[in-house]
Amino acid sequence: VAGSDDIPIDKDSDLFNNLYQALKEKGDPHQLLMLDVCEKLILLMHAGVKILPDYLWSLVEKKIRSALLDAFGFDKRELGQGVAPSEVISVIQRVAGVDYVDINFLDSVPQSQTSDPEAMNKKIKGLMGPDVSDEGVNSEEPPEMVQARMAEIQKVHVIRKSETEMPL
């Protein structure tokens, strides 16, 4: 479950509980029902950007960051929609003053894992790989697509009446 306008939804909230009850009462009684809140993914990327001679990096960088946030923000994407490097390149390339773009790495990390700065630094260093030059450029190609994870059932066991009856 994801909130409109990216509002957080707590599993203990009335909204979550009322939605669960409504789906349970009005839904198919033979269909297993599991409800959970969405987990946001933070997009991590490192790109080399060459700007045109008549532009200042400090101004172009702000426009690039703004364009990326606008293009890949919560309300611009579908739940579970992945991000292709070509999309990132296209967004950056459309910014005035950009000559060319080279994506060095592109990945995601669950927002729940971003509270630990040490783990985040380790993740970023791992993404950059062992072949990182002094300029921070990784010689490996970025993935074809950063996949968002769709909801999944990891393991479910449904208890039927016959399993709860104890033999005499």
N, C-alpha and C positions, 0 to 999 in steps of 0.2 A: 504494500500500500504506500503510495506516495501522496504527499499533501499538495494541494493547489498552490501555485506560486512558491513552491519549494519550502512550505512551512513544515517544521518537524512534527511527526506524529509519534506519540509515546505509546508503547504497547499496553500501558495501564490506563490510557485515556478513555473517556466515555465514547469518543468517536470510534476508536479502534474496537472497543468491546461491543458497542451497538451495531457496528458493521458486521462483526463476527456473528452476533446473535441473529441479525436479519438474514444473513446468508445461510446460517444453519437452519433457521425456521422455514424460510421460503425456498431453499435450494433442494436439490435432489437428495433424498435421505440415503441413497445408495452410493453417493459420491463422497469420497474422503475430502474433508475441508481442512486446509491449513492456511493460515493467514499470518503474514509477517510484514514488517515495515521494510521499505527499500533501503539498501545500503549504497550511499553515494560513493563514487570513485573519484579520486583526485587524479587528473591527467598530468603526467610528468613528461616533459619534453626538453630536449636540448637541440637548438637549431643554430646553424651558422647563417648569418644574414649579412649580405653585402648591400650597403646603401649607395645611392647615387651621389656624385660629388657635391651637388648643391644642397644637400640635406644634412641636418645635425642628428647624430645617433640618439641623443637624449630625447628629442621630439618624436623621432620615428619609433623608438622603442616603446614609448607610452601608447602610441597608436596601434602598434602590433599587439601589445598586451590587451588593450581594450577590444580589438577586433577578435582576438582569440577567446576572451571571456564572453563576448557577445555570441560568437558562433557556436561555442561548445558549452554554454551555460545550461542549467537544468531545464529552463523553459523553452530552449531551442532544440532539444533532443528528445527522442522517444525513449521510454524505459528499455534498457537492454541494447540500445543502439551503439554499435562500435564506432571507432574513430580510425580512419585510414590516414596514413602519412600524406597522401595526395590531398586530402581535405585540409590538413594543417598547412601544407605548402600553398595551396590555393588561397586560403585566408590571409596568410602573411604576404603573399605575392601581390595581392590587391591593395595593400597599404601604399599610399603615395610615398615615394622615396626609396622603395625597396627595389634593388637591382636583381638579386637572386637569393634563393633560400636553399640550404642543405640541412636536412633533418639528420641529426646524429643519433638520437634515441627518442623513443616514444613508448610510454608504458602507462600503467595506472596503478594506484594503490588505494585500498579501501580507506575511507575517511576515518574509520575507527582505529586505524594503525598510524595516524598522523600525529598523535599526541606524544609520541616518543621521538625526540629529535635525533637521538643516536641511531635508532632503527631506520629513520628516514634517510639519514646521511649514508648509512650502509646500503640501503636500497638504491639510492642514486649512484653511488660509486659502483655498485654491482652492475647497474644499467650501462654505465659508461664503459665498463669492461676493462680488461688488462691492456688493451691496445690503444689507450688514450694518449694523445700527444700532449705537449705542453700547452697547446691552445685549447685543450678540452675536446678534441675531435676524436671520435671513435671510428675506426676503420671498418667496423662491421655495419651491415645494412640494417635499418630499423625494420620491425615486423611489418608484414603486409597490412595488418589490422590489429588495433587494440580492442579486444573483445570486452564488452560489458557482460557481466554474468547475469543470466536470467534466473528467476526463482527455480529452485530445484528441491526435490525431496531426496534426502540422503539415505534414510532408512526408516521405514514405517512398518509397524506391526499392528494389525487391527485385531482386537480381541472380540471374538464372536461368543455368543451365549454358550455354545457347547464347550468352549475352552474354559469357561468360568465355573462350570458345574463340576463338583467334586464327586467321584464315584463313591458309593456306599460300601 
